[in-house]
Amino acid sequence: MGASGSELKRVRQSLRNNLRNRHYKSMMKTSIKKVMEADKKDASALLDQAISTIDRVCGKGIIHQNRASHHKSKLTKYVNSL
């Protein structure tokens, strides 16, 4: 049997959502990498931007709240160790 209408719609929706999720996850990973590669004077400003990005991605439901907390904790710990 071929795919029915609702099945095709779910495929379209999942592709669209996958693209959106990939965009936000990539944006989050980039902001995390910027903090990890920063020197001591720029790290705190970049940390604020990264935490904001992580919170935004979490608020959209793309990552779980616990995962967002894990990333924020890891980054804060790293910046404090500089």
C-alpha positions in Angstrom: 0.0 0.0 0.0 1.1 3.5 -0.8 1.4 6.3 1.7 -1.9 8.1 2.6 -2.5 11.8 3.0 -1.8 12.1 6.7 1.3 10.0 6.5 2.7 12.3 3.8 1.9 15.3 5.9 3.8 13.9 8.8 6.8 13.4 6.6 6.6 17.0 5.4 6.3 18.2 9.0 9.2 16.1 10.3 11.5 17.3 7.5 10.6 20.9 8.3 11.0 20.4 12.0 14.3 18.6 11.5 15.7 21.5 9.6 14.6 24.0 12.2 16.0 21.9 15.1 19.3 21.5 13.2 19.6 25.2 12.8 19.1 26.0 16.5 21.3 23.1 17.7 24.1 24.3 15.3 23.7 27.9 16.6 24.0 26.6 20.2 27.1 24.4 19.5 28.8 27.4 17.8 28.2 29.6 20.8 29.6 26.9 23.1 32.7 26.5 20.9 33.2 30.3 21.0 33.3 30.3 24.8 35.7 27.3 24.9 38.1 28.9 22.5 38.0 32.4 24.0 40.7 33.9 26.1 40.1 35.1 29.7 39.0 38.7 28.9 36.4 37.8 26.3 35.1 34.6 28.0 32.6 36.2 30.4 30.9 38.2 27.7 30.7 35.2 25.4 29.4 33.1 28.3 26.5 35.4 28.7 25.7 35.1 25.0 26.0 31.3 25.1 23.7 31.0 28.1 21.2 33.2 26.4 21.3 31.0 23.3 21.0 27.8 25.3 18.0 29.2 27.1 16.4 30.2 23.9 16.9 26.8 22.3 15.6 25.1 25.5 12.6 27.4 25.5 11.6 26.3 22.0 11.7 22.7 23.2 14.5 21.7 21.0 16.7 20.4 23.9 15.6 19.3 27.4 15.9 21.6 30.3 18.3 19.3 32.1 20.6 19.2 29.0 20.5 23.0 28.9 21.5 23.1 32.6 24.3 20.7 31.9 25.7 22.9 29.2 25.4 26.1 31.2 27.0 24.5 34.2 29.9 23.1 32.2 30.6 26.4 30.5 30.4 28.4 33.8 32.8 26.0 35.4 35.2 26.3 32.5 35.1 30.1 32.5 35.7 30.2 36.3 38.7 28.0 35.9 40.4 30.4 33.5 
